Amino acid sequence: MSIAIISSLLLMQAAPADTAEPMLEDVQQEIVVIAERLKDWKGRLGKDDTGLSCETTKSSGDAQVDAIRCDAMIACFTPIEDAMDAAYASDDAAPERRARINALVETTVPCISDYERQAAIALAEERAGV
């Protein structure tokens, strides 16, 4: 194999790594920014005849980040919607009803974390042009 071909092959292999490294850093930095903004978000779930809805009461300052949290909450609370309705409608004393509701809410934590992590990565990649 000639030196020119070997050099070309080496350059071809190096080029993606050279461009990928800054992109990866951009993605990682953006993920940190998104995570920080999610900490500032406040909101609440609601329910009407059409189903669950999410309202942002304190924005993160970034509409796409706000959407990540709301979408996560709706996606993760929808599977327990009937159980939540039953808990709220229960004739249990207030402390027992609250404990039941809190236990249901706790079951959504892994789902929300996973959803937000995946959505933050996707948004960071989009913003970094990956």
C-alpha positions in Angstrom: 0.0 0.0 0.0 1.4 3.4 -0.9 2.1 6.0 1.7 -0.5 8.3 0.1 -3.3 5.8 0.5 -2.3 5.0 4.1 -2.2 8.8 4.8 -5.6 9.3 3.2 -7.1 6.4 5.2 -5.6 7.8 8.4 -7.0 11.2 7.7 -10.4 9.8 6.9 -10.4 8.0 10.2 -9.2 11.0 12.2 -11.7 13.5 10.7 -14.8 12.1 12.3 -13.1 11.9 15.7 -11.9 15.5 15.4 -15.3 16.8 14.5 -17.1 14.4 16.8 -15.2 15.5 19.9 -16.3 19.1 19.9 -19.9 18.0 19.1 -19.9 15.6 22.0 -18.6 18.4 24.3 -21.4 20.7 23.0 -24.0 18.1 23.6 -22.7 17.4 27.1 -22.6 21.1 27.9 -26.2 21.6 26.6 -27.4 18.6 28.7 -26.0 20.3 31.8 -27.8 23.6 30.9 -31.1 21.7 30.3 -30.7 19.9 33.6 -30.1 23.2 35.4 -33.1 24.8 33.7 -35.3 21.9 34.7 -34.5 22.6 38.3 -36.1 26.0 38.0 -39.4 24.7 36.4 -42.5 24.6 38.5 -45.9 23.4 37.3 -48.9 21.2 38.0 -50.9 18.4 36.4 -54.6 18.9 35.8 -57.4 16.7 34.6 -60.6 17.4 32.7 -62.8 15.5 30.4 -60.1 15.2 27.7 -57.5 13.8 30.1 -54.4 15.0 31.8 -52.9 18.4 31.1 -49.8 20.2 32.4 -49.5 23.8 33.3 -46.2 25.6 33.8 -46.5 28.0 36.7 -42.8 29.0 36.7 -41.0 28.7 33.5 -37.4 27.4 33.2 -36.9 30.3 30.8 -36.8 27.9 27.8 -40.1 26.7 26.3 -38.5 23.5 25.0 -37.3 22.6 28.5 -40.7 23.4 29.9 -42.2 21.0 27.4 -39.8 18.2 28.4 -41.1 18.4 32.0 -44.8 18.6 31.1 -44.5 15.9 28.5 -42.7 13.7 31.0 -45.4 14.2 33.6 -48.2 13.5 31.3 -46.5 10.4 29.8 -45.7 9.0 33.3 -48.9 9.8 35.1 -51.2 8.6 32.3 -50.6 4.9 33.2 -51.6 5.5 36.8 -54.5 8.0 36.1 -57.2 5.5 37.0 -55.5 4.6 40.3 -55.0 8.3 41.1 -58.7 8.9 40.5 -59.6 6.1 42.8 -57.2 7.3 45.5 -58.7 10.8 45.3 -62.2 9.5 45.4 -61.5 7.1 48.3 -63.5 7.3 51.5 -60.2 6.8 53.4 -59.3 9.3 56.1 -57.2 12.1 54.8 -53.9 10.8 56.1 -54.4 7.4 54.5 -55.7 8.9 51.2 -52.6 11.2 51.1 -50.3 8.3 51.8 -51.9 6.3 49.0 -51.6 9.2 46.6 -48.0 9.8 47.6 -47.1 6.2 47.0 -48.6 6.4 43.5 -46.7 9.6 42.8 -43.5 7.9 43.9 -44.0 5.2 41.2 -43.6 7.8 38.5 -40.2 9.1 39.6 -38.1 6.6 37.6 -40.3 7.1 34.5 -40.0 10.9 34.7 -36.2 10.7 35.2 -35.8 8.4 32.3 -38.1 10.4 30.0 -36.3 13.7 30.9 -32.9 12.2 30.4 -33.8 10.9 27.0 -35.5 14.1 26.0 -32.7 16.3 27.2 -30.2 14.2 25.2 -32.3 14.5 22.1 -32.7 18.3 22.6 -29.0 18.8 23.3 -28.1 16.8 20.1 -30.6 18.8 18.1 -29.1 22.1 19.4 -25.6 20.9 18.8 -26.4 20.0 15.3 -25.7 16.3 15.8 
